[in-house]
Amino acid sequence: MYKSPTAKLLKFFPESRDRWKAKCQALRCEIKKLANQTRAVEKSREHWRERARTAQKRVIELEQELEELKCLAAQPD
């Protein structure tokens, strides 16, 4: 089946397997790292979105309060 000498093949196959396993393991590690990073970024974005929503609601409340105060101040006694 193989044309190379058996001695060379006996040396080559384990080394080839070890290189393949190391490459696969490194890629798995990279995938896990990127997945964790993605989750962290999504969590951070959601946190900032929520802060922005809260701040926007507060701005609306304060604008309404300001309008009420302006109306009260404009009314003659």
Summary of the structure (lengths in Angstrom):
residues: 77
radius of gyration: 32.9
end to end distance: 107.0
largest distance: 109.2
contacts: 139
relative contact order: 0.05
helix: 90%
strand: 0%
